[in-house]
Amino acid sequence: MEKNEFQLERISPECAGISSGQVETCIRRLMHGRTNMNGFMAARNGKVFAETWWHPYGPRLVHSNHSFGKSYTATAIGIALKEKKLSLEERMVDLFSGEIAERGIHVTDFMRRVTIRHVLTMSSGHEKHPPVTQDWIGDYFRTPVVYEPGTRFLYNSSGSFLLGAVLLKKTGENLKEYLTPRLFEKIGIDGERFVWLKFGNGIDAEPGTFATTEDNLRLAMLYCNMGNWRGEQILDPDFVKDALSVQTPNPDAPEQRDGRCGYGYQLWACSRPGVYRFDGGQGQYGIIWPKKGVVVSIHEGAMMPYGPQETLDTVYECLLDHVQDDPIPEDEKAWEKLRKMQDRMAVPADEANALRIGEDFSGTYRIVEGEADPWMSVAPPGGEDFFRLFRTGYRNGGMQEFELRTGEHECVLTVDKKFVFTASMDGVWRRRETETVFPGLCAYCATARFLNADTLEIELHWLNSWAETRIRFERRQQGRLYLTTMKLRLNEEDNWLVRHARAEILSGAAD
């Protein structure tokens, strides 16, 4: 099949029943104080009427989905159900009887009743989220099920992990492998570009998906059209109907307003009646309004807990509330103004270096105490870096050795003689690529500045995500640097994961 068959048609907002000026207002309002927008697309009846990325983010760059990835997993379950590879009434203890016996786990009567359907709908009956270690399968079954399955909502990512393991057991294929011919190739997602990280046991991870903003828009379109893509029924309409329905009420969930409107199949009901969403942490959204045929895809870095809700409210108030049933008269001037605005969106620059430092920081150093690493992370308040589970290296530690080369315009950090980061001293985000511990996730921007005569700060922005790592190198003694690594959590309760380390020089000008 030719790739150009997958191109989505572009139309004016007016053809979609909304004014270009209103779309411009929506995009401007999306840049509220609790977020950094990365990508935005909107479509109606399969045709795109708005799209913008904040440079250096772009349309071909895959971006972290976080728990949005649960909806890709649920889609795989739906396809397997259509192919009669599984039943939603199958019990989890039967599917994992070998793992349970191998670990000597005693399962309760309630645990014996948990089915695939309960896991899909976050109603397994757990009172607390299972711990997440490398033995996450065992962790799930060791965690007590204290309520009758199907009667209580608890957001439970460990259950979503198990859905991927269920698919592997039932089909012999991992999630991405299974979805590539059955979903990706059919709806126009580039499977080679799409990244699905793996757990240490080789199972495709959740949350571990990285997709373009348009990839996610296409998945939302599939659900908006009841599982049909250009005449082919990829998902059973009844499965989609059930997915886009409240299966588990959750009015008491400790969430913002749109987190208490009910849960379907690995997706959420919205506070706007008839609107549903794929939802990932910090505001990764696929918003679906079947009645009007409207879908919206967003990648952003929104500050928890209030930023994502503010983004949703903006979409409701500035976009969905203004969509008319029929096209409205064209406004070429307003549309041209909108297109120009969309083309010039960019993230704000970082602080530029303003100090001239006489003594050079350049040199090669070895970490002798503590821990430091530059890698992209996801860490809840008070918690550790969850993405360590997905690293292909450094799974249990940080960098061992690093080299610094500082100059007037650039600073270069080389980690363990392998990973090279070039940081601009003028604060401008310049997109670059380097090898990382996450295969396929190589895009970054870096800036650097001296905070004082003895402290250098490098700021790494991971462009396959909203993630940020700041490393401060402080010289307190000749030949020694004290490192403070700060990894952004994007949570008002606890915004930085902080680690400290000490390094001694091996060679260089600072010796």
N, C-alpha and C positions, 0 to 999 in steps of 0.2 A: 504493500500500500504506500502510495506516495505521501511524503510528509506534508505536502501542501494541502492534502485533503483534510488535515487536522487544523488548519488555520481557522481561528474563530473570526467571524465577520465583525467589523467595527462599524458602529453607527453613531449618530449624534445623540446626545441626551434627549433632545426633543422627539426623535423617533421612538425613544423608550418611554415617552410620556412624562418627562421631567425637564425643566429648563436648564440650560448650560450654566446660567448664573447661580441656580440653586446647587448644582453639583460643585461649582467653585466654592460656594459658601460651606458646603459639607467638608471639602478637603481642607479648607483653612481652619474650620472648627476642629477637625481631627488632630490638628497640631496643638492640642491643649497642654497644660502645664505638667500633666502627669504621664506623659509618654514621649517617646521618640519614634515617629512613624518611619517604617521601612518600605512598605509596599501596600498599594490599595488598588483593587479592581472591582468593577460593578458591571453586571450584565442583566439583560432581560430577554427572555425567550431565546437564549443561546447566543445573543449578540452583545458584544462589549460596548458600553457607552461611556465608561470612565476608567482611566488607569493612570497611575503615576507611581514613581519610585523616587525615594529621596537619595540622590547621588551621595556616595558611590554604590548604594544598593541599586539593583537593576533587574530587568525581567528574566534574565537567564541564570540568575544566581539563586541556588537553592538556599533555603532558610529554615531554621529550626521550627518544627511544628509543636513540640512538646506534646501535650495530651490530645491535640488535634489528631495525632497519629492513631489514637484509639479508633477513630472513624474509618481509617484505612483497614485496621484490623477487623472491625465489625463488617466492613464490606467483604473482606475475604471470607468471613464466616457465612455471610449471606450468599455468596457465590457457591461455596461448598454445600450449603443447604439446598440450593437450586439444583446442584449436580448430584444431590442425594448422597453426599459423602458423609453427612452427619445429621443428627437430630438435635434440636434445641433442648429436648427433654433428657438427653444423656447425662448421667451423673458424673460429676468430676472425680469422685472416688473410684469409679470403675475405669475411667480413662487413665488415671494415674495410680492404679493399684500396685504396680511394680515399684514405683518410687516410694509409695507409702510403706510398703512392706520392707523394702531395702533399708529405710531409715528407722524402722520400728516405731512408727507414729501411730498412736491410738487416736482413732477418729470417733467423734460423738455421733449420736443419732441425727442431730441437726446437720452436721457436716455431710453425712451420708445422703442427705436430701438435696444438696446443692447441685443444680444443673447448669448447663451452658447458658440457658435463658436467664437464670439468676445472676450469673456473672456478667452477661451482656447488659443487664439493667441495674447493676450496682445494688442488688438486693440479696446478697449471699447470706446475710445474717451475722456477719462479723460485727463486733462492737468496736474494735480498734483495727486500724490498718496494720496488716502484717509487716514485720520488719523486712528490710530489703538488703540481702547479702548475696554473695555469689550462689548460695543455695536457696534461691527465692522460691523454688518449687516446694522444698521442704518447709520453708518459712510459712508459706500459705496454709499448708495442712496442719502445721503445729499450732496455728493461731486459733483460739476457741471461737466457734460459731455459737453465739449465745441466744440468738433469736431465730424463730422459724423463718427459713429462707422464703423470700418473697414478701415479707412484711415490713422490713425496715430498709431505709436508704443509708448506705455508707459509701462515700467515694473511695474506691479501692483499686488502685493501679495494679496491685499484684494480681488481681483477677484478670486484668487486661493482659498482663504478661502471659498468664496461663492460656489465654485464648490463642496466642501464637503457637504455644506448645501443643495445644489441641489440634490446630490445623496441621502441624508437622506430623503428628501421630496419624491423623486421618488421611492425609494426602501424600505423605513422604516428601513434602516440599515446604521450605520456609516461606514466610509471608511474601517477601518480594519476589521470590522465584515463582510462587503460585500466582501472584497478581499480574506479573508482567504480560503473559499472553491473554489473560482473561479480563483484565481491566486496563492496564497502562496502554497497551498497544491498541486497544479498541477506542479509548477516549482521548488519545493523543498526549499521554504523559511519556516523556523520554525516560525509559527505565535505566539507561546507562547514567544519566545525570542524577536521577533520584537516588538519594542516599538513605540506606536503612542500616543503622548501626546494629551490632550484635552483642549479646551477652557473652560472658566468658565460655559458656557451654555451647556457643555456636548458634543459638536461637535468635532470630531477628527480634530486636529489643523494642520495648514500649516504655517510655517515650524515646524513640530513636529515629524518627523520620525527618528528612530534610527535603523540602519540595519547593518549587517555584510558586510564586503567588498565583500564577495561572494554573498550575497543576491543581492546587486546592480549589480554585474556581471551577475547574472542570468536574471535580468530584461533587461539588455542591450542585452543579448543573444536573448531574446524573440523578441525584436524589430529588431535585426539584421536578424532574421529569419522570418520577416514579420508576427509576431504574432503567429507563429506556434511553438509548443513545443512537440517534439518527436511524431509528427503525429497528434496532437490535435490543432485545430485552436482556440486559446483563444481570439485573437483579429481579427477583420476583416482585411484582407490584405489592403483594400482601406483606412481604418482608419490609419494603420501604414504608408502607403505610404504618406498620407497627413501629418501625424505627422512628418515624416522625409523629409519634404519639407518646403521651405520658404513660409510661409503663410503671414507674415508681414515683409517687409523690414525695416531695422533700421540703415541705413548708418550714421545717425547723432546722434546715441545714445552715451551718455557720458561714454563710456566703453573703455576697451582696444581692440585691434584689433579683437579678437574673439567674442567680444560682439557687433560687428557691421555687422555681416554677415547674419543676418536674424533670424527669430523666427518661429518655427513650432507650435505643440501642446504641450505647457508647456516644450519645450526643444529648444535647440539652434543649428543653423548651425555653422560649424567650418570654419576656414580660409582654411583648406585643402578641396578641392572640393570633395563632396560625403561623407564627414565625419560629424557626428552629435554628440551631447552630451546632457546628463542629467547634470545639473550644479547646484551646491550648493555653497554658500558663503565660502570663504577661501579655495576653491579648492577641493570640493567633486564632483568627476566626474564619469560618465559612458560614455565612448567614444565608438561610434558605427561606423564601417566602413563596410556597407553591401557588397560592391563590393568584398572585400577580406575576408569577414567573420570574421573580427577581432573585438574584444571588449576589453576594458581596464577599470578597476575599481580602483579608487583612493580615499583614505581618507587621509587628511593632514590638517595641520594648516598653510596656506600660507598667508603671509602679503599682505593685500590689499594696493594699487590697482594693483601692478605689479607682485606679487608672483604667483597668479594663472595662469597668461599668460605665465610666465616663465616655469611653469610645463607643460602646454599644448605644448609649443614650444619644450620642451625636448621630450615629447612623439612623436610628429611629426618627429623631426629630428633624434632621436636616436632609434626609434622603427618602426613607420609606414613606414618611407621612406626606410627601409631595408627589408621589408617583400617581399619575392619572391613568384611567383605564385605557385611554387611547392616545396615539401620538398627538403632539401639540405642534403649532406652527414653528417652522425652523427660524433660528436666529443666528445667522452666519457670523455676525460680529461677536456675539457672546460666545459662540462655540470656538472661534479662533482665539479669543482671549483665554478661554479655558485651556485649550491645547498648549498655548504658550506657557501658561502657568504650570501645567503638568510637566512640561519639558524642563523647567528650571528649578524644580524642587531639589533641595540638598540639605544634608544634615549640617548643623552649625559647626564651625571650626573649633578645635580645642585651643587652649591658651598657648600662645607662641612663646618661645624662649626669649627672655629679655635680658639675660645676664651673660656677660663675657667672663669665662672662667679661665684663669691663667694656667692652673695646674691640670694636667690631663688625667681623666679617669680611665684611660685606655689600659687594657691589660687582660690577662687570662687568670681566672679565679676558680677555686675549688670550694664547694660547699662543705663546711666542716661541722656545722651544727644547725639543727632545725631543718626546715623544708621550704622549698620555693619551686614553683613552676609557672609557666606562662599560659597554660592551656585553658581553652574554653571550659566553663563549668556551669552547672545548675545546682544551686544549693538552697533549700528552704530555710526560713529563719531558724537559727540555732542548730542547723543541720550541716552535714558534710556534703562534699561535692558528689552528687549522684552520678554525674557523667564519668566518674572513675571506673564504673562498671563496664564502660564501653571502650576504654582505651586499648589500643593495640600494643602499647608499651607504657612504662611508668604507671602501671596499674596500682602499685602500692607505694609510690614515692614520687619525688620530684626530680629536678635536674641535678646532675652531679657536678658539672663544670660549665662555665660560661666565659665568653670573651666579650669585652666591650671595646668599641672603637668610636670615639666621640670626635665630631668635627663641627665646623661652623654651621653647616646646613643639614647634616644628617648624623644620626647615631645608629650604629649597627650592633645588635645583640645576637651572638651566635650561641646556641644552647647545645651542649654535648657534642660539639664539632659537626653537627648535622642540621639543625634547624636555625634558619637565618631570618632575623627580623630587622627591617630597615625603617627607622623612625624619622619623620620630618621634624625639624626644629621650628618650623614656622606655624605649626598648629593645623595645617591643611590635611584633610583626609585624602590620602592617595592610595588607591586600591592596588594591592600587591598580593602575591601568592608565595607560600612556602610549604614545604612538607610538614605535616603535623602527625599527632598520634591518633587522629581521626581520619581514616582514608576518605578522600574525596572532599574534605572540608578544609580548603587551603587558603581561602580569601581572607585578607585582613587589611586594616589600616593601622598605622602606628605613628604616634607623635612623641616628642621628648622635650624636656625643658629642665633647666637647673632651678631648683627651688631656693637654693642658696649656694654659697661657695663649696659646700661639702655634700650636697644632696642632689642627685640626678633622679628624675622621674621619667619612666617610659610608660606610655598609655597604649595598650593594645586593644583594638576594636575588632572583634571577630565577626566578619561580614556574613557568615553563614548563620548568623544569630544576632540577637541584641547584646550578647555577652561582652564583657569588658574585663580586662585584667590590668591593674596598675602595679608596677614594681618600682619601689623606691630604693635606691642604692645610696647609703649614707656612709661617708668616710669619717670614722671617729679616731682611728689609729692608722699610722702608716702601714700600708700593705694589707689592710683589712677593710672589708665592706660589710655593713649590716643591711640586710635586705628585709623590706616589708612588702609582702605580696597581698594585694587587695582584689578580691574577685566580686564583681557586682552580683547581688542577689535580686535587685529590683523589688524590695519589700520594705515598706516604711517601718516595720517592726524591728528589722535587723538587716541593714542594706549591704553589708560587706562581710565576706568570709576572709578573715585576716590570718596570715601566717608570717612567722619571723624566721630568719636564718642568718647565719654568719658565714662569710666567705673569706678565704685568705688567698693572696695573690700568688700565682705561680711564675708569671713573667709579665713584663710590660713597663710602661712609662711611670705607672703609679708605684712601682717597686722601690 
